[in-house]
Amino acid sequence: MSTSASPPPVSPGLRWSGAGVFAVVLAWAVAKYVSAWWWVWRPEEFSDTYYYFLAAEAAVATGELAQALPEYPTPAGWLLLAPYLLGAHDYVAYRGAVMAMTTVADAAFALVLGRVAGPIGVLGWIGLTTALGSLPLLRFDMLPAAAAGIALLLIVQRRGSGAAVMVALGTGLKVWPIVLAPLILAGRRRAAAVVTFVVSGLTLVLGSVLVGGWDRLLSPLTHQRERGLQIEAVAALVPMWSWSRGGDQTIGYSEFHAYEVAGAGVDGWLLAAQAAALAAALACGVLLLVWLFRGAEVGAASWLALGLVGAFIVTSPALSPQYLLWLAPPAAVLLGTADRQDAGAPSWPRAAATWAAALALCVLTTVIYPVAYDALLQHRPTTTAALTVLTARNLGLVVLVVGCLEAAWGAVGGNPRKPVRGNRPRSLELAGRRFRTEEDADGDAGRDD
């Protein structure tokens, strides 16, 4: 064991027993197979892969490859074109290729998570992704989520430069991981992290401009700015309830490939969402400044990540089911890194409760989509029940985000918490003996890169 006075923020080496590795890998594989069979193969579900396929087919037919899928950043567009260009010329083959990409991304994050945060974090990740049904398999969002999750793991190891690359990569796949960029300053070598982020970002920007031009570079932002109020958004709850009772609202499929609510009161709720987003941005900015001025301790990183990403989600007028996938990596990291010895590290009880809340929200999201989704599109006997589930999910999401921001505030503003070995339940103490975590002999994982 290391004899340094100040322990690293996470256990630098995870030496799992052979049986432990086998058990967790088996759990992951079984969960993936069951999810694929139940949610994809059995019902012959295609979800967004059907749209991806049609977009790729049209782009090849017209020769406008660089302009395909303009709602995604250019690198993401090319990744989604790749299966078709490589020969996946039917729906089933294309879906299989997308599932291969998402599964590899899932496995990559699980591997790094296990290396840094141990078996409890990986099991937490398995639980969250399984609860989301088909979304982790059929939605491209798994790729930026995995990149953001790996970035957070590098942040808690104070490896700011590596985290900077992953944040830039995630942003190149979908815009939202940019909210994690301030967290790369957790390392002592902040200048190196910033330079790495800028260089990585500029490289992606330059490549995107050379391939698709400036308009294509900015098209994801334009796409988001012009969208209406999606039926699952927090701000859409009141108009949706009014619609369910015969109000002057309509639901339609927009040019942005989403179901949106329009009509009486919707413009006001869109303005309310914008005001909430501004207020959330200001609050998060203050929180980050306090965090930086008080030492940018990595123990608060998971709370901050959950709060930042969650604030983006609850104030978005375009909240979609896959947005819950964005919360899964920081929730798993939070669970796996609870009760570390660094200042501000999450306590086990609160981390476990937060993970459980995230799990419940993932389950409710799956009930909403795909199970009860049709009842949100047309008036049916089950519409009230579906809206009740949606309301519970959205209000629960707001409570979760506020709780995470409050926990982040406590972590950055309170006194460093002394670790208590007895915080974890006895069952996990016993599991810890089986899945033993030890520091590497050279103790090098606590260093900054």
DALIN-V960509 format. One record per residue. N is the residue number from 1. PHI is phi in radians with two decimals (NA if undefined). PSI is psi in radians with two decimals (999 if undefined). NEAR is the number of other ideal C-beta (glycine too) atoms within 12 Angstrom. Layout:
# DALIN-V960509
N_PHI_PSI_NEAR, N_PHI_PSI_NEAR
This chain:
# DALIN-V960509
1_NA_2.63_15, 2_-1.18_2.54_21, 3_-1.85_0.18_9, 4_-1.16_2.59_16, 5_-1.22_-0.59_8, 6_-1.90_1.89_15, 7_-1.19_2.65_23, 8_-1.13_2.79_33, 9_-1.14_-0.44_40, 10_-2.41_2.85_41, 11_-1.16_2.12_37, 12_-1.29_-0.39_31, 13_-2.33_2.30_25, 14_-1.99_1.86_33, 15_-1.80_1.61_21, 16_-1.40_2.59_28, 17_-1.21_2.74_19, 18_-1.02_-0.72_13, 19_-1.15_-0.64_15, 20_-1.14_-0.78_26, 21_-1.05_-0.81_24, 22_-1.05_-0.76_16, 23_-1.11_-0.77_22, 24_-1.25_-0.72_34, 25_-1.08_-0.72_23, 26_-1.11_-0.73_17, 27_-1.07_-0.75_25, 28_-1.10_-0.83_33, 29_-1.12_-0.75_20, 30_-1.12_-0.74_17, 31_-1.08_-0.73_32, 32_-1.13_-0.77_31, 33_-1.14_-0.80_20, 34_-1.09_-0.75_21, 35_-1.08_-0.77_33, 36_-1.11_-0.74_30, 37_-1.20_-0.84_19, 38_-1.26_-0.72_21, 39_-1.74_-0.32_32, 40_-2.05_-1.11_31, 41_-1.24_-0.78_20, 42_-1.06_-0.88_14, 43_-1.52_0.04_16, 44_0.95_0.89_16, 45_-1.48_2.41_29, 46_-2.05_-0.52_28, 47_0.92_-2.38_35, 48_-1.21_-0.31_34, 49_-1.10_-0.48_36, 50_-1.13_-0.78_21, 51_-1.16_-0.75_28, 52_-1.00_-0.77_38, 53_-1.09_-0.82_32, 54_-1.08_-0.69_22, 55_-1.14_-0.72_31, 56_-1.15_-0.73_37, 57_-1.07_-0.77_25, 58_-1.16_-0.69_19, 59_-1.12_-0.72_26, 60_-1.19_-0.69_23, 61_-1.13_-0.66_14, 62_-1.59_-0.26_13, 63_1.40_0.08_10, 64_-1.66_1.10_20, 65_-1.12_-0.70_25, 66_-1.18_-0.35_26, 67_-1.73_0.11_25, 68_-1.22_2.56_36, 69_0.86_1.06_38, 70_-1.15_-0.27_31, 71_-1.32_-0.20_35, 72_-1.84_2.64_40, 73_-1.00_2.72_42, 74_-0.96_-0.80_38, 75_-1.01_-0.67_37, 76_-1.15_-0.70_39, 77_-1.02_-0.75_36, 78_-1.22_-0.62_29, 79_-1.09_-0.66_34, 80_-1.36_-0.35_41, 81_-1.36_-0.50_34, 82_-0.94_-0.83_26, 83_-0.99_-0.73_32, 84_-1.17_-0.76_33, 85_-1.13_-0.47_20, 86_-1.60_0.11_19, 87_2.02_0.02_14, 88_-1.44_1.40_27, 89_-1.72_0.29_17, 90_-2.39_2.85_19, 91_-1.03_-0.76_25, 92_-1.18_-0.78_20, 93_-1.12_-0.71_20, 94_-1.13_-0.78_34, 95_-1.02_-0.73_32, 96_-1.07_-0.67_25, 97_-1.17_-0.73_31, 98_-1.12_-0.73_41, 99_-1.08_-0.62_38, 100_-1.12_-0.75_26, 101_-1.10_-0.82_34, 102_-1.19_-0.63_43, 103_-1.21_-0.69_29, 104_-1.11_-0.74_21, 105_-1.10_-0.76_36, 106_-1.01_-0.85_43, 107_-1.13_-0.67_28, 108_-1.09_-0.79_27, 109_-1.14_-0.73_46, 110_-1.05_-0.67_45, 111_-1.13_-0.84_26, 112_-1.17_-0.68_37, 113_-1.05_-0.76_44, 114_-1.13_-0.65_38, 115_-1.15_-0.64_29, 116_-1.68_-0.78_46, 117_-1.92_-0.13_46, 118_1.56_3.12_42, 119_-1.13_-0.56_39, 120_-1.10_-0.72_40, 121_-1.10_-0.74_47, 122_-1.14_-0.75_41, 123_-1.10_-0.64_33, 124_-1.09_-0.72_44, 125_-1.11_-0.77_52, 126_-1.04_-0.76_39, 127_-1.08_-0.79_30, 128_-1.16_-0.79_48, 129_-1.22_-0.60_50, 130_-1.15_-0.68_33, 131_-1.13_-0.37_34, 132_-1.54_0.10_44, 133_1.12_-2.17_38, 134_-1.41_-0.27_40, 135_-1.02_-0.81_40, 136_-1.13_-0.33_49, 137_-1.63_-0.63_41, 138_-1.91_-0.11_42, 139_-1.86_2.35_45, 140_-1.07_-0.34_41, 141_-1.02_-0.33_44, 142_-1.05_-0.59_45, 143_-1.19_-0.93_40, 144_-1.13_-0.54_43, 145_-1.12_-0.74_47, 146_-1.13_-0.73_40, 147_-1.08_-0.76_42, 148_-1.14_-0.68_49, 149_-1.13_-0.75_54, 150_-1.13_-0.67_42, 151_-1.02_-0.77_48, 152_-1.12_-0.68_55, 153_-1.11_-0.67_49, 154_-1.19_-0.59_44, 155_-1.11_-0.79_47, 156_-1.22_-0.24_52, 157_-1.64_0.08_39, 158_1.06_0.63_39, 159_-1.87_1.28_39, 160_-1.10_-0.66_39, 161_-1.17_-0.77_34, 162_-1.09_-0.73_35, 163_-1.09_-0.66_47, 164_-1.07_-0.73_42, 165_-1.09_-0.76_33, 166_-1.22_-0.64_44, 167_-1.12_-0.76_45, 168_-1.09_-0.73_38, 169_-1.11_-0.78_37, 170_-1.06_-0.71_45, 171_-1.16_-0.54_36, 172_-1.21_-0.30_37, 173_-1.69_-0.60_39, 174_-2.80_2.58_42, 175_-1.19_-0.56_37, 176_-1.04_-0.54_40, 177_-1.06_-0.21_43, 178_-1.05_-0.43_32, 179_-1.15_-0.30_37, 180_-1.51_-0.12_48, 181_-0.95_-0.73_35, 182_-1.04_-0.42_35, 183_-1.28_-0.26_49, 184_-1.17_-0.22_51, 185_-1.38_0.06_35, 186_-1.17_-0.49_46, 187_-1.30_2.83_34, 188_-1.26_-0.51_22, 189_-1.60_1.20_23, 190_-1.17_-0.69_25, 191_-1.07_-0.74_17, 192_-1.10_-0.69_24, 193_-1.13_-0.76_36, 194_-1.13_-0.79_23, 195_-1.07_-0.75_19, 196_-1.08_-0.73_32, 197_-1.12_-0.78_37, 198_-1.11_-0.80_21, 199_-1.11_-0.78_18, 200_-1.10_-0.77_31, 201_-1.12_-0.78_31, 202_-1.13_-0.60_17, 203_-1.08_-0.79_21, 204_-1.15_-0.70_31, 205_-1.12_-0.82_25, 206_-1.07_-0.79_18, 207_-1.08_-0.70_22, 208_-1.15_-0.72_31, 209_-1.16_-0.73_19, 210_-1.12_-0.61_15, 211_-1.44_-0.76_23, 212_-2.15_-0.17_32, 213_1.57_3.02_18, 214_-1.18_-0.71_17, 215_-1.07_-0.72_17, 216_-1.19_-0.60_32, 217_-1.06_-0.72_30, 218_-1.59_-0.10_21, 219_-1.05_-0.60_28, 220_-1.08_-0.65_33, 221_-1.23_-0.72_22, 222_-1.08_-0.72_17, 223_-1.03_-0.80_26, 224_-1.19_-0.67_28, 225_-1.15_-0.55_19, 226_-1.63_-0.03_19, 227_-1.29_2.72_28, 228_-1.58_-2.63_33, 229_-1.78_1.90_40, 230_-1.24_2.56_41, 231_-1.11_-0.39_46, 232_-1.62_-0.06_42, 233_-1.16_2.66_41, 234_-1.03_-0.74_40, 235_-1.20_-0.21_36, 236_-1.59_-0.04_43, 237_-1.04_-0.86_35, 238_-1.12_-0.86_29, 239_-1.04_-0.62_38, 240_-1.19_-0.71_42, 241_-1.14_-0.67_25, 242_-1.11_-0.76_24, 243_-1.03_-0.73_35, 244_-1.13_-0.41_31, 245_-1.75_0.28_15, 246_1.53_0.34_13, 247_-1.23_3.11_20, 248_-1.50_1.00_14, 249_-2.25_2.68_28, 250_-2.28_2.73_25, 251_-2.12_2.26_32, 252_-2.55_2.87_22, 253_-1.59_2.04_17, 254_-1.53_3.00_22, 255_-1.15_-0.20_13, 256_-1.65_0.28_25, 257_1.05_0.77_24, 258_-2.58_2.67_34, 259_-1.53_2.14_32, 260_-2.16_2.65_36, 261_-1.76_2.40_40, 262_-2.36_2.83_28, 263_2.11_-2.73_24, 264_-1.01_2.22_17, 265_1.47_-0.20_24, 266_-1.17_-0.72_33, 267_-1.05_-0.69_19, 268_-1.11_-0.68_18, 269_-1.27_-0.52_33, 270_-1.13_-0.73_31, 271_-1.12_-0.68_16, 272_-1.10_-0.68_24, 273_-1.13_-0.69_33, 274_-1.14_-0.73_22, 275_-1.12_-0.71_17, 276_-1.12_-0.67_26, 277_-1.12_-0.71_29, 278_-1.13_-0.79_16, 279_-1.10_-0.72_18, 280_-1.14_-0.69_30, 281_-1.11_-0.73_21, 282_-1.13_-0.78_16, 283_-1.10_-0.76_25, 284_-1.16_-0.63_36, 285_-1.09_-0.77_20, 286_-1.08_-0.76_20, 287_-1.06_-0.75_34, 288_-1.17_-0.67_34, 289_-1.11_-0.76_19, 290_-1.08_-0.74_26, 291_-1.04_-0.77_37, 292_-1.16_-0.79_21, 293_-1.18_-0.41_14, 294_-1.77_0.38_24, 295_1.86_-0.10_23, 296_0.89_0.90_36, 297_-1.14_2.39_40, 298_-1.26_-0.31_45, 299_-1.06_-0.44_43, 300_-1.56_-0.06_48, 301_-1.08_-0.73_51, 302_-1.17_-0.73_54, 303_-1.07_-0.77_48, 304_-1.09_-0.77_49, 305_-1.07_-0.79_56, 306_-1.09_-0.74_50, 307_-1.16_-0.76_45, 308_-1.16_-0.86_41, 309_-1.15_-0.73_49, 310_-1.11_-0.69_46, 311_-1.10_-0.67_37, 312_-1.08_-0.71_35, 313_-1.21_-0.87_44, 314_-1.24_-0.37_42, 315_-1.69_-0.04_35, 316_-1.37_2.31_36, 317_-1.33_-0.06_39, 318_-2.01_0.51_38, 319_-1.01_2.11_41, 320_-2.03_2.87_36, 321_-0.98_-0.68_41, 322_-1.20_-0.21_40, 323_-1.07_-0.49_40, 324_-1.14_-0.42_45, 325_-1.14_-0.47_47, 326_-1.13_-0.54_51, 327_-1.41_-0.33_51, 328_-1.10_-0.79_47, 329_-1.07_-0.87_54, 330_-1.13_-0.54_54, 331_-1.16_-0.70_50, 332_-1.19_-0.70_49, 333_-1.12_-0.74_56, 334_-0.99_-0.83_54, 335_-1.12_-0.74_43, 336_-1.27_-0.43_48, 337_-1.83_0.17_46, 338_-1.10_2.54_42, 339_1.16_0.45_35, 340_-1.26_2.97_45, 341_-1.63_-0.04_29, 342_-1.37_2.73_33, 343_-1.05_2.33_29, 344_1.40_0.08_38, 345_-1.06_2.51_39, 346_-1.15_2.48_47, 347_-1.33_2.65_30, 348_-1.05_-0.85_30, 349_-1.01_-0.77_20, 350_-1.27_-0.65_28, 351_-1.11_-0.75_39, 352_-1.14_-0.70_30, 353_-1.15_-0.69_23, 354_-1.15_-0.76_42, 355_-1.07_-0.75_40, 356_-1.09_-0.68_23, 357_-1.13_-0.74_36, 358_-1.09_-0.69_46, 359_-1.08_-0.78_32, 360_-1.07_-0.70_27, 361_-1.16_-0.62_42, 362_-1.13_-0.73_40, 363_-1.09_-0.80_25, 364_-1.08_-0.64_32, 365_-1.10_-0.70_43, 366_-1.20_-0.58_32, 367_-1.11_-0.70_29, 368_-1.18_-0.88_41, 369_-2.32_2.10_40, 370_-1.76_-0.05_28, 371_-1.07_-0.92_25, 372_-1.89_0.26_29, 373_-1.13_-0.67_29, 374_-1.05_-0.53_19, 375_-1.27_-0.20_28, 376_-1.64_-0.12_40, 377_-1.81_-0.48_28, 378_-2.41_2.66_19, 379_-1.22_2.06_21, 380_-2.39_2.90_16, 381_-1.03_-0.44_12, 382_-1.65_0.09_22, 383_-1.07_-0.77_26, 384_-1.08_-0.73_20, 385_-1.12_-0.75_19, 386_-1.10_-0.73_33, 387_-1.18_-0.57_34, 388_-1.13_-0.74_23, 389_-1.12_-0.76_31, 390_-1.07_-0.73_40, 391_-1.11_-0.78_25, 392_-1.08_-0.73_23, 393_-1.11_-0.83_38, 394_-1.19_-0.75_36, 395_-1.16_-0.67_20, 396_-1.10_-0.64_30, 397_-1.13_-0.74_40, 398_-1.08_-0.79_28, 399_-1.08_-0.74_23, 400_-1.06_-0.80_39, 401_-1.14_-0.78_42, 402_-1.07_-0.73_24, 403_-1.10_-0.70_26, 404_-1.18_-0.70_42, 405_-1.15_-0.68_36, 406_-1.14_-0.71_25, 407_-1.15_-0.67_39, 408_-1.11_-0.71_42, 409_-1.07_-0.76_26, 410_-1.12_-0.65_30, 411_-1.22_-0.60_42, 412_-1.56_-0.36_35, 413_-1.92_-0.30_24, 414_-1.53_3.12_23, 415_-1.29_2.58_12, 416_-0.98_2.34_21, 417_-1.49_2.28_25, 418_-1.34_2.30_17, 419_-1.16_2.47_23, 420_-2.05_2.03_15, 421_-1.09_-0.51_14, 422_-1.48_0.13_13, 423_-1.14_-0.66_24, 424_-1.34_2.62_27, 425_-1.05_2.75_16, 426_-1.02_-0.63_12, 427_-1.07_-0.64_13, 428_-1.38_-0.50_28, 429_-1.09_-0.72_18, 430_-1.18_-0.67_12, 431_-1.11_-0.60_23, 432_-1.12_-0.48_26, 433_-1.24_-0.59_17, 434_-1.36_-0.79_23, 435_-1.69_1.30_31, 436_-1.27_2.33_23, 437_-1.96_2.25_33, 438_-2.38_2.76_20, 439_-1.37_2.53_23, 440_-1.09_2.66_20, 441_-1.04_-0.59_13, 442_-1.49_-0.17_13, 443_1.00_0.62_19, 444_-1.59_-0.11_18, 445_-1.39_-0.13_31, 446_-1.54_0.03_31, 447_-1.42_2.84_22, 448_-1.49_2.60_28, 449_-1.63_999_25
